[in-house]
């Protein structure tokens, strides 16, 4: 089948002096070289073809075979070179013969190509040096095309630096979907639909030999779709091909190395050393890649490598056949290596593959909290789901891990069940008393998290008190999380300065945790406090720091990164910076219902209008920004004055002529603010005044952090709405509780929160 795509790549190489076509067996290297030979011949370029064999490891034989190949296209030149070889056969024949070849081609100004097929059979330093001589001393009249199953003995890097290299490797030789379709349906005459061709291309990864072997099997198959779906390296035809063309050429050390390192899906030098019990793991991986043993690097640093999946399946079958007793030990070795390198998902998979459930339980017990600290919550829950249910139920540590994984995702029933099971497990545990006490304190902190998510701050301070009384005796994650829940209480009673101060004090615990989830969470709370104080510069700085930290630690799509993005996005939106806000809010929408994301993003979209071609553009952003600037400047002094009046209101009774709400009214309005993110009509009204958006700041932000919007108790219905569903224009203004110092509250003793 014509490889037009690759011929175009070769044409683009123009007259570069070395074309290297290298790949494992069965990728169509010689076929491509033959098609390129036909193209060059059609253009009037003489092409000599040398099929290498083991005799070419002797220099004289190699030179003789080169001359014979040239004789087919340049007979006069071949006769001249034969005479020189006869004369200087025992006296540096390489220098005399090859120099004469180069000089004569240059003198005649006639372009010639030499194809050297199966170069991988050459191991002699003298023969390799002869090819180097041709490439170093030659001119553009002589173009050399080499096909090989390895890169050994080819000066690729040197020729690449000189811009004299055209390289075609296994990635480029793989059949794409169009080529597979042409080969299977047009050339092989198979009646396959598009989905079958696509599935077979993906299964074989475009490996030409596998496609050919599969096509032969499909001719006699009554169920083509089933054969394609189950095709693997265990297929007898593929196994025989690999055994004859790959394994038969390997030395015993490399063969055993390949078997041992076929256990994981991806392999690094350190892991290879552990599995193969060698100190040369990295070197042998690089050697296997250089020899094109169906292994390729997965990153630019060549840290991780991966086998072609059909070859990996073939090796695993060989391992099962020849060394079945080694397989559990290899899986356990891989499990412990992945666990040491904080790759817990792979570690558990290998432990279970070794049928060692206890090892899997121990790995999640020791490393599960690390995932929670880095906000890899769904990964943690998925790993716990893989473990034997009885082992999870009787382990306090695993139950607490289960609770920490569920709470931020708003799975409160599951979290509470896990908390109850953890406390039951503690009553039957044989752990030392000191460990039991630490687990009991952590369970109280976890319960505080559930209380926060149902807007019941009254019990939180009590639940976290024992933890914060002696935080250094506990793992850093526990006081770090407890400080966040305490900060939430500060926000709920409008002690914004206290919230920021508490997070400053908690920074030392945040820095000691293995991940940044608690630190990011705390910064988000501190940013909310700063924004409520109208310190918008500080709020933006805090939110941006939270986003950077979360993305650096867990990537842009982790739970904590999306939480922080939602905080920053809302702040920027309220300042009229629509474009950046929408990008951040788009990312935060992936939190979904489990993450508690409100419909704030929909409010941003209402300020965008249609443009030509269906695109969207901002609408009204300048007005929003102007109202923010004007509103904030007018509000700072008013907010401070209201805060002063609130601080002096010791009795708690509202003046009949004042707009200061009663305790019940304050609590009701706080709940309204919590629900603000879920009312589309209220969302539109948020921009009717400068203070509007700020009324939902704490609530909407807590929603994004997974806080429930349910009120703490029965409250009156909201104010009557107008004819169009909007709040009545005659609304009672709400006093802001902004403070710049010790925290503004309606009563000095905070009794309105009881």
Secondary structure, DSSP 4 states (H G I P E B T S, - for coil): ---HHHHHHHHHTTT-SEEEEE-STTS-HHHHHHHHHHHHHHTT-EEEEEE--GGGGSHHHHHHHHHHHHHTT-HHHHHHHHHHHHHHTTS-HHHHHHHHHHHHHHHHT--EEEEEE-GGG---HHHHHHHHHHHHH--TTEEEEEEESS-TT--HHHHHHTT-EEEE-HHHHS--HHHHHIIIIIIS-----HHHHHHHHHHHTT-HHHHHHHHHHHHT-S-HHHHHHH--TTSHHHHHHHHHHTGGGS-HHHHHHHHHTTSSSSEEHHHHHHHHT-S-HHHHHHHHHHTTSSEEESSTTS-EEEE-HHHHHHHHHHHHHH-GGGHHHHHHHHHHHHHHTT-HHHHHHHHHHTT-HHHHHHHHHHHHHHHHHTT-HHHHHHHHHHS-HHHHHT-HHHHHHHHHHHHTTT-HHHHHHHHHHHHHHHHT--S-HHHHHHHHHHHHHHHHHHHHTTT-GGGHHHHHHHHHHTGGGS-HHHHHHHHHHHHHHHHHTT-HHHHHHHHHHHHHHHHHSSSSHHHHHHHHHHHHHHHHTT-HHHHHHHHHHHHHHHHHHH-TTSHHHHHHHHHHHHHHHHTT-HHHHHHHHHHHGGGTGGGT--THHHHHHTTEEE-GGG-EEE-SHHHHHHHHHHHHHHHHHHHHHHHHHHHT--S-PPPTT-----HHHHHHHHHHHHHGGG-HHHHHHGGGSTTHHHHTHHHHHHHHTT-----SS--PPPPPB-TTSSBPSSPPPPPP---SSS---SSTT-GGG-
